[in-house]
Amino acid sequence: MQTVLAKIVADKAIWVEARKQQQPLASFQNEVQPSTRHFYDALQGARTAFILECKKASPSKDVIRDDFDPARIAAIYKHYASAISVLTDEKYFQGSFDFLPIVSQIAPQPILCKDFII
């Protein structure tokens, strides 16, 4: 019997291959810009650092927030977070890469793209 994690990784491998066909790396590679938001620096210092997470669903809990609105969440998190983690996996977490610029435009903190990277 396949574990949930093994199924997610297998599905992600299929997704990656399909995405390579839809959007080859060369089609956007020159548009990638280095960030001025430094994740390491955001977590340094004497104070306790918090990475707050924007997550609509999970494989074990299904939908966590029916009223999920990444802009509204970012507007709250920007007052408390050292960094913000944004779930981008569509199939298992109902995330989206489209959430990254939404959160980034509202919150000045470093934004972490949280997905299964294989």
VMD Tcl script that builds the backbone (N, CA, C; Angstrom):
set m [mol new atoms 354]
animate dup $m
set s [atomselect $m all]
$s set {name element resname resid chain x y z} {
  {N N MET 1 A 0.836 -1.178 0.000}
  {CA C MET 1 A 0.000 0.000 0.000}
  {C C MET 1 A 0.886 1.249 0.000}
  {N N GLN 2 A 0.545 2.206 -0.842}
  {CA C GLN 2 A 1.322 3.424 -0.994}
  {C C GLN 2 A 0.968 4.433 0.111}
  {N N THR 3 A 1.987 5.039 0.704}
  {CA C THR 3 A 1.729 6.055 1.726}
  {C C THR 3 A 1.211 7.330 1.061}
  {N N VAL 4 A 0.610 8.194 1.858}
  {CA C VAL 4 A 0.112 9.471 1.333}
  {C C VAL 4 A 1.268 10.273 0.742}
  {N N LEU 5 A 2.391 10.307 1.446}
  {CA C LEU 5 A 3.540 11.058 0.956}
  {C C LEU 5 A 4.052 10.489 -0.371}
  {N N ALA 6 A 4.118 9.163 -0.488}
  {CA C ALA 6 A 4.564 8.543 -1.736}
  {C C ALA 6 A 3.615 8.884 -2.883}
  {N N LYS 7 A 2.319 8.896 -2.616}
  {CA C LYS 7 A 1.331 9.263 -3.644}
  {C C LYS 7 A 1.501 10.722 -4.060}
  {N N ILE 8 A 1.707 11.596 -3.085}
  {CA C ILE 8 A 1.911 13.015 -3.394}
  {C C ILE 8 A 3.147 13.195 -4.272}
  {N N VAL 9 A 4.243 12.531 -3.928}
  {CA C VAL 9 A 5.482 12.644 -4.702}
  {C C VAL 9 A 5.283 12.097 -6.117}
  {N N ALA 10 A 4.598 10.967 -6.254}
  {CA C ALA 10 A 4.331 10.399 -7.578}
  {C C ALA 10 A 3.464 11.345 -8.410}
  {N N ASP 11 A 2.434 11.893 -7.804}
  {CA C ASP 11 A 1.568 12.843 -8.511}
  {C C ASP 11 A 2.328 14.112 -8.883}
  {N N LYS 12 A 3.217 14.553 -8.011}
  {CA C LYS 12 A 3.998 15.764 -8.291}
  {C C LYS 12 A 4.945 15.529 -9.460}
  {N N ALA 13 A 5.514 14.336 -9.571}
  {CA C ALA 13 A 6.395 14.024 -10.701}
  {C C ALA 13 A 5.628 14.120 -12.019}
  {N N ILE 14 A 4.406 13.636 -12.037}
  {CA C ILE 14 A 3.557 13.739 -13.232}
  {C C ILE 14 A 3.251 15.204 -13.522}
  {N N TRP 15 A 2.925 15.967 -12.483}
  {CA C TRP 15 A 2.612 17.389 -12.635}
  {C C TRP 15 A 3.813 18.151 -13.207}
  {N N VAL 16 A 5.020 17.851 -12.691}
  {CA C VAL 16 A 6.231 18.534 -13.153}
  {C C VAL 16 A 6.455 18.277 -14.636}
  {N N GLU 17 A 6.307 17.041 -15.063}
  {CA C GLU 17 A 6.503 16.725 -16.485}
  {C C GLU 17 A 5.487 17.456 -17.359}
  {N N ALA 18 A 4.245 17.503 -16.929}
  {CA C ALA 18 A 3.217 18.224 -17.691}
  {C C ALA 18 A 3.525 19.719 -17.718}
  {N N ARG 19 A 3.966 20.253 -16.596}
  {CA C ARG 19 A 4.267 21.692 -16.504}
  {C C ARG 19 A 5.455 22.065 -17.385}
  {N N LYS 20 A 6.442 21.170 -17.487}
  {CA C LYS 20 A 7.590 21.421 -18.367}
  {C C LYS 20 A 7.142 21.595 -19.812}
  {N N GLN 21 A 6.132 20.831 -20.208}
  {CA C GLN 21 A 5.608 20.942 -21.572}
  {C C GLN 21 A 4.827 22.245 -21.752}
  {N N GLN 22 A 4.034 22.601 -20.751}
  {CA C GLN 22 A 3.203 23.806 -20.827}
  {C C GLN 22 A 4.025 25.084 -20.726}
  {N N GLN 23 A 5.029 25.067 -19.874}
  {CA C GLN 23 A 5.807 26.275 -19.604}
  {C C GLN 23 A 7.275 25.898 -19.403}
  {N N PRO 24 A 8.016 25.769 -20.505}
  {CA C PRO 24 A 9.428 25.412 -20.383}
  {C C PRO 24 A 10.205 26.470 -19.589}
  {N N LEU 25 A 11.224 26.024 -18.904}
  {CA C LEU 25 A 12.045 26.910 -18.085}
  {C C LEU 25 A 12.539 28.115 -18.883}
  {N N ALA 26 A 12.948 27.896 -20.113}
  {CA C ALA 26 A 13.474 28.983 -20.943}
  {C C ALA 26 A 12.442 30.081 -21.187}
  {N N SER 27 A 11.162 29.761 -21.065}
  {CA C SER 27 A 10.117 30.756 -21.335}
  {C C SER 27 A 10.004 31.823 -20.246}
  {N N PHE 28 A 10.556 31.563 -19.077}
  {CA C PHE 28 A 10.461 32.556 -17.999}
  {C C PHE 28 A 11.767 32.768 -17.231}
  {N N GLN 29 A 12.786 32.033 -17.575}
  {CA C GLN 29 A 14.044 32.078 -16.829}
  {C C GLN 29 A 14.633 33.489 -16.763}
  {N N ASN 30 A 14.535 34.255 -17.828}
  {CA C ASN 30 A 15.101 35.605 -17.847}
  {C C ASN 30 A 14.282 36.602 -17.032}
  {N N GLU 31 A 13.081 36.230 -16.630}
  {CA C GLU 31 A 12.222 37.113 -15.844}
  {C C GLU 31 A 12.444 36.965 -14.338}
  {N N VAL 32 A 13.155 35.939 -13.935}
  {CA C VAL 32 A 13.391 35.690 -12.512}
  {C C VAL 32 A 14.329 36.762 -11.964}
  {N N GLN 33 A 13.908 37.393 -10.878}
  {CA C GLN 33 A 14.682 38.460 -10.248}
  {C C GLN 33 A 15.051 38.049 -8.821}
  {N N PRO 34 A 16.248 38.398 -8.384}
  {CA C PRO 34 A 16.592 38.095 -6.994}
  {C C PRO 34 A 15.723 38.923 -6.047}
  {N N SER 35 A 15.431 38.361 -4.925}
  {CA C SER 35 A 14.595 39.043 -3.940}
  {C C SER 35 A 15.433 39.976 -3.075}
  {N N THR 36 A 14.811 41.056 -2.657}
  {CA C THR 36 A 15.457 41.950 -1.694}
  {C C THR 36 A 15.012 41.610 -0.274}
  {N N ARG 37 A 14.140 40.617 -0.165}
  {CA C ARG 37 A 13.642 40.172 1.141}
  {C C ARG 37 A 14.465 38.960 1.554}
  {N N HIS 38 A 15.212 39.100 2.600}
  {CA C HIS 38 A 16.157 38.054 2.982}
  {C C HIS 38 A 15.587 37.182 4.099}
  {N N PHE 39 A 15.319 35.944 3.743}
  {CA C PHE 39 A 14.710 34.988 4.662}
  {C C PHE 39 A 15.590 34.780 5.893}
  {N N TYR 40 A 16.857 34.575 5.675}
  {CA C TYR 40 A 17.788 34.342 6.784}
  {C C TYR 40 A 17.772 35.526 7.751}
  {N N ASP 41 A 17.865 36.722 7.208}
  {CA C ASP 41 A 17.880 37.926 8.050}
  {C C ASP 41 A 16.585 38.083 8.839}
  {N N ALA 42 A 15.467 37.703 8.236}
  {CA C ALA 42 A 14.168 37.840 8.901}
  {C C ALA 42 A 14.066 36.966 10.148}
  {N N LEU 43 A 14.846 35.897 10.182}
  {CA C LEU 43 A 14.775 34.966 11.309}
  {C C LEU 43 A 15.864 35.205 12.351}
  {N N GLN 44 A 16.753 36.156 12.092}
  {CA C GLN 44 A 17.851 36.449 13.013}
  {C C GLN 44 A 17.409 37.412 14.108}
  {N N GLY 45 A 18.187 37.472 15.144}
  {CA C GLY 45 A 17.941 38.430 16.215}
  {C C GLY 45 A 17.513 37.752 17.495}
  {N N ALA 46 A 17.345 38.561 18.523}
  {CA C ALA 46 A 17.016 38.044 19.849}
  {C C ALA 46 A 15.538 37.704 19.997}
  {N N ARG 47 A 14.694 38.325 19.205}
  {CA C ARG 47 A 13.256 38.082 19.346}
  {C C ARG 47 A 12.876 36.733 18.739}
  {N N THR 48 A 11.751 36.215 19.162}
  {CA C THR 48 A 11.236 34.972 18.597}
  {C C THR 48 A 10.725 35.252 17.189}
  {N N ALA 49 A 11.119 34.418 16.238}
  {CA C ALA 49 A 10.694 34.580 14.847}
  {C C ALA 49 A 9.524 33.645 14.566}
  {N N PHE 50 A 8.574 34.150 13.805}
  {CA C PHE 50 A 7.402 33.357 13.440}
  {C C PHE 50 A 7.276 33.284 11.929}
  {N N ILE 51 A 7.141 32.062 11.401}
  {CA C ILE 51 A 6.797 31.858 9.998}
  {C C ILE 51 A 5.327 31.465 10.001}
  {N N LEU 52 A 4.476 32.356 9.528}
  {CA C LEU 52 A 3.039 32.097 9.501}
  {C C LEU 52 A 2.658 31.554 8.132}
  {N N GLU 53 A 1.661 30.695 8.098}
  {CA C GLU 53 A 1.349 29.921 6.900}
  {C C GLU 53 A -0.026 30.256 6.322}
  {N N CYS 54 A -0.059 30.440 5.004}
  {CA C CYS 54 A -1.321 30.598 4.262}
  {C C CYS 54 A -1.655 29.236 3.663}
  {N N LYS 55 A -2.642 28.574 4.230}
  {CA C LYS 55 A -2.986 27.218 3.788}
  {C C LYS 55 A -4.495 27.047 3.797}
  {N N LYS 56 A -5.036 26.649 2.654}
  {CA C LYS 56 A -6.483 26.444 2.551}
  {C C LYS 56 A -6.895 25.041 2.968}
  {N N ALA 57 A -6.093 24.047 2.621}
  {CA C ALA 57 A -6.478 22.652 2.858}
  {C C ALA 57 A -5.237 21.808 3.093}
  {N N SER 58 A -5.466 20.563 3.524}
  {CA C SER 58 A -4.378 19.598 3.665}
  {C C SER 58 A -4.935 18.208 3.380}
  {N N PRO 59 A -4.062 17.259 3.028}
  {CA C PRO 59 A -4.545 15.905 2.738}
  {C C PRO 59 A -5.227 15.247 3.935}
  {N N SER 60 A -4.791 15.573 5.135}
  {CA C SER 60 A -5.359 14.926 6.320}
  {C C SER 60 A -6.605 15.616 6.855}
  {N N LYS 61 A -6.743 16.908 6.608}
  {CA C LYS 61 A -7.870 17.666 7.173}
  {C C LYS 61 A -8.865 18.147 6.119}
  {N N ASP 62 A -8.568 17.947 4.839}
  {CA C ASP 62 A -9.353 18.529 3.748}
  {C C ASP 62 A -9.343 20.047 3.876}
  {N N VAL 63 A -10.467 20.701 3.634}
  {CA C VAL 63 A -10.502 22.163 3.682}
  {C C VAL 63 A -10.396 22.637 5.131}
  {N N ILE 64 A -9.434 23.520 5.365}
  {CA C ILE 64 A -9.215 24.090 6.691}
  {C C ILE 64 A -9.951 25.422 6.810}
  {N N ARG 65 A -9.949 26.178 5.707}
  {CA C ARG 65 A -10.601 27.493 5.680}
  {C C ARG 65 A -11.484 27.598 4.452}
  {N N ASP 66 A -12.789 27.568 4.643}
  {CA C ASP 66 A -13.716 27.763 3.527}
  {C C ASP 66 A -13.614 29.180 2.971}
  {N N ASP 67 A -13.373 30.133 3.838}
  {CA C ASP 67 A -13.318 31.538 3.437}
  {C C ASP 67 A -11.884 31.989 3.142}
  {N N PHE 68 A -11.076 31.098 2.598}
  {CA C PHE 68 A -9.664 31.376 2.344}
  {C C PHE 68 A -9.505 32.552 1.382}
  {N N ASP 69 A -8.791 33.565 1.825}
  {CA C ASP 69 A -8.507 34.755 1.022}
  {C C ASP 69 A -7.068 35.165 1.328}
  {N N PRO 70 A -6.121 34.831 0.431}
  {CA C PRO 70 A -4.717 35.097 0.741}
  {C C PRO 70 A -4.420 36.575 0.987}
  {N N ALA 71 A -5.133 37.471 0.326}
  {CA C ALA 71 A -4.908 38.904 0.546}
  {C C ALA 71 A -5.308 39.305 1.964}
  {N N ARG 72 A -6.440 38.827 2.404}
  {CA C ARG 72 A -6.904 39.150 3.754}
  {C C ARG 72 A -5.975 38.546 4.814}
  {N N ILE 73 A -5.537 37.329 4.566}
  {CA C ILE 73 A -4.622 36.668 5.498}
  {C C ILE 73 A -3.293 37.428 5.561}
  {N N ALA 74 A -2.759 37.814 4.405}
  {CA C ALA 74 A -1.491 38.552 4.366}
  {C C ALA 74 A -1.598 39.891 5.083}
  {N N ALA 75 A -2.751 40.542 4.965}
  {CA C ALA 75 A -2.954 41.834 5.626}
  {C C ALA 75 A -2.885 41.699 7.147}
  {N N ILE 76 A -3.282 40.561 7.658}
  {CA C ILE 76 A -3.184 40.301 9.103}
  {C C ILE 76 A -1.772 39.832 9.463}
  {N N TYR 77 A -1.262 38.867 8.707}
  {CA C TYR 77 A 0.047 38.290 9.009}
  {C C TYR 77 A 1.171 39.322 8.972}
  {N N LYS 78 A 1.067 40.339 8.122}
  {CA C LYS 78 A 2.174 41.288 7.978}
  {C C LYS 78 A 2.506 42.006 9.287}
  {N N HIS 79 A 1.574 42.015 10.214}
  {CA C HIS 79 A 1.807 42.669 11.500}
  {C C HIS 79 A 2.536 41.773 12.507}
  {N N TYR 80 A 2.585 40.474 12.242}
  {CA C TYR 80 A 3.104 39.526 13.233}
  {C C TYR 80 A 4.209 38.606 12.710}
  {N N ALA 81 A 4.225 38.328 11.439}
  {CA C ALA 81 A 5.120 37.312 10.879}
  {C C ALA 81 A 6.527 37.839 10.650}
  {N N SER 82 A 7.497 36.958 10.818}
  {CA C SER 82 A 8.866 37.233 10.393}
  {C C SER 82 A 9.001 36.875 8.919}
  {N N ALA 83 A 8.244 35.869 8.504}
  {CA C ALA 83 A 8.168 35.426 7.113}
  {C C ALA 83 A 6.808 34.755 6.938}
  {N N ILE 84 A 6.385 34.634 5.680}
  {CA C ILE 84 A 5.083 34.024 5.404}
  {C C ILE 84 A 5.272 32.883 4.420}
  {N N SER 85 A 4.747 31.726 4.780}
  {CA C SER 85 A 4.787 30.527 3.952}
  {C C SER 85 A 3.457 30.412 3.207}
  {N N VAL 86 A 3.534 30.229 1.889}
  {CA C VAL 86 A 2.329 30.139 1.061}
  {C C VAL 86 A 2.299 28.772 0.384}
  {N N LEU 87 A 1.266 27.991 0.682}
  {CA C LEU 87 A 1.103 26.683 0.053}
  {C C LEU 87 A 0.746 26.872 -1.415}
  {N N THR 88 A 1.483 26.203 -2.304}
  {CA C THR 88 A 1.225 26.341 -3.736}
  {C C THR 88 A 0.762 25.043 -4.388}
  {N N ASP 89 A 0.843 23.929 -3.691}
  {CA C ASP 89 A 0.384 22.658 -4.258}
  {C C ASP 89 A -1.127 22.699 -4.470}
  {N N GLU 90 A -1.564 22.450 -5.705}
  {CA C GLU 90 A -2.987 22.549 -6.039}
  {C C GLU 90 A -3.785 21.317 -5.620}
  {N N LYS 91 A -3.264 20.150 -5.937}
  {CA C LYS 91 A -4.047 18.921 -5.771}
  {C C LYS 91 A -4.343 18.581 -4.312}
  {N N TYR 92 A -3.369 18.704 -3.451}
  {CA C TYR 92 A -3.538 18.252 -2.067}
  {C C TYR 92 A -3.776 19.379 -1.057}
  {N N PHE 93 A -3.393 20.602 -1.427}
  {CA C PHE 93 A -3.517 21.716 -0.486}
  {C C PHE 93 A -4.377 22.861 -1.016}
  {N N GLN 94 A -4.905 22.691 -2.217}
  {CA C GLN 94 A -5.717 23.722 -2.873}
  {C C GLN 94 A -4.986 25.058 -2.924}
  {N N GLY 95 A -3.671 24.980 -3.105}
  {CA C GLY 95 A -2.853 26.172 -3.216}
  {C C GLY 95 A -2.715 26.598 -4.665}
  {N N SER 96 A -1.920 27.637 -4.870}
  {CA C SER 96 A -1.703 28.140 -6.222}
  {C C SER 96 A -0.472 29.034 -6.226}
  {N N PHE 97 A 0.286 28.970 -7.314}
  {CA C PHE 97 A 1.396 29.902 -7.474}
  {C C PHE 97 A 0.875 31.328 -7.609}
  {N N ASP 98 A -0.366 31.491 -8.000}
  {CA C ASP 98 A -0.982 32.822 -8.096}
  {C C ASP 98 A -1.092 33.499 -6.736}
  {N N PHE 99 A -1.058 32.734 -5.665}
  {CA C PHE 99 A -1.141 33.320 -4.323}
  {C C PHE 99 A 0.143 34.074 -3.949}
  {N N LEU 100 A 1.271 33.673 -4.527}
  {CA C LEU 100 A 2.559 34.279 -4.159}
  {C C LEU 100 A 2.603 35.788 -4.421}
  {N N PRO 101 A 2.270 36.254 -5.630}
  {CA C PRO 101 A 2.305 37.710 -5.833}
  {C C PRO 101 A 1.245 38.457 -5.034}
  {N N ILE 102 A 0.131 37.827 -4.770}
  {CA C ILE 102 A -0.918 38.465 -3.960}
  {C C ILE 102 A -0.381 38.758 -2.564}
  {N N VAL 103 A 0.196 37.744 -1.945}
  {CA C VAL 103 A 0.738 37.896 -0.591}
  {C C VAL 103 A 1.936 38.846 -0.604}
  {N N SER 104 A 2.783 38.718 -1.608}
  {CA C SER 104 A 3.988 39.534 -1.706}
  {C C SER 104 A 3.684 41.026 -1.847}
  {N N GLN 105 A 2.610 41.360 -2.532}
  {CA C GLN 105 A 2.246 42.771 -2.715}
  {C C GLN 105 A 1.732 43.400 -1.423}
  {N N ILE 106 A 1.220 42.593 -0.522}
  {CA C ILE 106 A 0.622 43.112 0.713}
  {C C ILE 106 A 1.596 43.093 1.880}
  {N N ALA 107 A 2.358 42.026 1.996}
  {CA C ALA 107 A 3.250 41.850 3.146}
  {C C ALA 107 A 4.704 42.095 2.728}
  {N N PRO 108 A 5.451 42.870 3.503}
  {CA C PRO 108 A 6.846 43.157 3.151}
  {C C PRO 108 A 7.832 42.047 3.544}
  {N N GLN 109 A 7.366 41.055 4.274}
  {CA C GLN 109 A 8.240 39.984 4.751}
  {C C GLN 109 A 8.665 39.067 3.596}
  {N N PRO 110 A 9.713 38.255 3.834}
  {CA C PRO 110 A 10.058 37.214 2.873}
  {C C PRO 110 A 8.881 36.244 2.723}
  {N N ILE 111 A 8.648 35.809 1.488}
  {CA C ILE 111 A 7.550 34.893 1.189}
  {C C ILE 111 A 8.167 33.563 0.767}
  {N N LEU 112 A 7.775 32.506 1.444}
  {CA C LEU 112 A 8.273 31.162 1.170}
  {C C LEU 112 A 7.252 30.413 0.331}
  {N N CYS 113 A 7.678 29.910 -0.813}
  {CA C CYS 113 A 6.824 29.068 -1.653}
  {C C CYS 113 A 6.898 27.654 -1.082}
  {N N LYS 114 A 5.792 27.191 -0.521}
  {CA C LYS 114 A 5.779 25.877 0.126}
  {C C LYS 114 A 5.079 24.875 -0.784}
  {N N ASP 115 A 5.840 23.918 -1.248}
  {CA C ASP 115 A 5.335 22.918 -2.181}
  {C C ASP 115 A 6.224 21.686 -2.055}
  {N N PHE 116 A 5.889 20.660 -2.787}
  {CA C PHE 116 A 6.734 19.471 -2.859}
  {C C PHE 116 A 7.678 19.678 -4.029}
  {N N ILE 117 A 8.937 19.901 -3.746}
  {CA C ILE 117 A 9.933 20.160 -4.768}
  {C C ILE 117 A 10.698 18.859 -4.994}
  {N N ILE 118 A 10.586 18.334 -6.207}
  {CA C ILE 118 A 11.265 17.062 -6.509}
  {C C ILE 118 A 12.225 17.243 -7.667}
}
mol reanalyze $m
mol bondsrecalc $m
mol representation Tube
mol addrep $m
